[in-house]
Amino acid sequence: MSIAEAGEFGLIARVIARLENGPTTLLGPGDDSAIVAAPDGRIVASTDVLVEGRHFRRDWSSGADVGHRAAGANLADIAAMGATPTALLVGLCAPTDLDVSWAEDLADGLAAEAGLVGASVVGGDMSSSPTLTIAVTALGDLGGRKPVLRSGAEPGDVIALAGRIGHAAAGYTVLSRGFRTPKALVEAYRRPAVPYEAGPAASRAGATAMIDVSDGLLQDLGHIARASVVGVDVRTDAFEVSDQMRDAATALGVDPFQWILGGGDDHALVATFPPGTGLPEGWQEIGVVHEGTGVTVDRKPWSGPLGWDHFR
Amino acid sequence: MSIAEAGEFGLIARVIARLENGPTTLLGPGDDSAIVAAPDGRIVASTDVLVEGRHFRRDWSSGADVGHRAAGANLADIAAMGATPTALLVGLCAPTDLDVSWAEDLADGLAAEAGLVGASVVGGDMSSSPTLTIAVTALGDLGGRKPVLRSGAEPGDVIALAGRIGHAAAGYTVLSRGFRTPKALVEAYRRPAVPYEAGPAASRAGATAMIDVSDGLLQDLGHIARASVVGVDVRTDAFEVSDQMRDAATALGVDPFQWILGGGDDHALVATFPPGTGLPEGWQEIGVVHEGTGVTVDRKPWSGPLGWDHFR
């Protein structure tokens, strides 16, 4: 059945029926607005848009995959402040011939990803559109902690990473070349494995700056460098290139560090910590903050691609 | 200059430069997430999407008009809970040849509309897309009050309306027929005049149910009737049809009550109050809640169009 046949209110009812309210949902979908607990007295909020052909392809990813990715990209922005996600709101713009089951799968993926952190889909909107587009807003709670901004890195701080890096970009390259394996890389592109808990853990451990890696590690570290008015240097020997990634890189004629340093979409977290900080579980050192500006790799300028500009 | 020439980060910088942080903005645009004050300990949140060709046309509305409308539609959902809006997050998907000035005008319109209630644009995202699409999420604060849901109307309650009704639909019809006047109607379509203060005022006065009129008065009252398990009756003699609207209706061969009862986009507020309630300023009685189901007009079924389905 197409969404035109189901009708706007029919589709909304079908989607709502698949959602469950989490512990922070005071009023879920169905009224003019949702109501979400904000015990901290401050709310952390972030928005991302995903456009078909730009951020996802239906022949590469299922509706559930796109739901996981759309939710993960947003929830990672909440974690990168050191906060705990509480809710998602979702705007869906879809061609009228989209199958209802695709929208239902999308809702399932969104709800499942949010459920990983105890958050839920609390509201949304739908419209027809020639271009399949998903707009997600995530909300979160700071639990009494100071937010971890991009601007707090200090010379001497250690740079550390939590989560998988380069795998999503490798999976993207694999799919772009018309392959469907290695499965682990393709799956990493389809569904990011965001280290949600590492965000609040970094905050509690005293992280001075943090960002999620959405556009590419060097580009996102560049945002920290600019906001903090420091230079950052990344050590390539800090990264273990898995056999799978190395094999795929060789087969495709790519330097795996293009994926690790320049590839987006993994939604790993990168943060800076004062020297001597005992890093929380899941974090590993990858470089150092110094006086100066810009981003270097092994103390040298990086000649590969930096990351992604959505209008180029 | 096109947005492709400005680049994603160039455009973001230009837009952010036009925004001002309001009193509830603890951290504005530029980091992974925004942070907004939520003194009530609960946050009210709502999302709307606007798609070019479906919700607006660039030859009918300026970027600033679309910004006012996109913000107003969302902020009205916050007011309809009896809450005060605090923040907007905006996702913009735009063709790469869109002129930067259009996006800047859009930002100005969003910020100006939010500014009417002391709220501000705190964050967003941008992507290229073949279809110009604006996704807005509004946040608000209940100020310690109970939310006014759709489900609380009781038989005997008075139905009351705050704000302009039918004007936006009249303006839409005028534009659809290729006219540009009467200006007052066209402007009402371009920029809703949302009675924001009437939402919290209704809550304080004891409103039992409330909704904003986005799809059409009868359709939106139908949502209250269903959620509250009651019937509602609207009296046509409660509405004063302005000379301007009557003249336009005559010229275009339309029954003005099609606009008043079936037309959306005005974002008036409609609420129910216990009998004998002294209605707050700006609210006027238009009907009554009774035992039963459904929506009637002057105690009879309504034969005109009910409202708008975004997938039909």
Interface residues (C-beta under 8 A of the other chain):
Chain A: I3 A4 A6 G7 E8 F9 L11 L26 L27 G30 D31 D32 S33 A34 I35 V36 A37 A38 P39 D40 G41 R42 I43 V44 A45 S46 T47 D48 V49 L50 V51 G53 R54 H55 D77 I78 A80 M81 A83 A87 L89 V90 G91 L92 C93 T96 V122 G123 G124 D125 M126 S127 S128 S129 P130 T131 T133 A135 T137 A138 L139 G140 L142 P147 L149 R150 S151 M210 I211 D212 A227 D309 H310 F311 R312
Chain B: I3 A4 A6 G7 E8 F9 L11 L26 L27 G30 D31 D32 S33 A34 I35 V36 A37 A38 P39 D40 G41 R42 I43 V44 A45 S46 T47 D48 V49 L50 V51 G53 R54 H55 D77 I78 A80 M81 A83 A87 L89 V90 G91 L92 C93 T96 V122 G123 G124 D125 M126 S127 S128 S129 P130 T131 T133 A135 T137 A138 L139 G140 L142 P147 L149 R150 S151 M210 I211 D212 A227 D309 H310 F311 R312
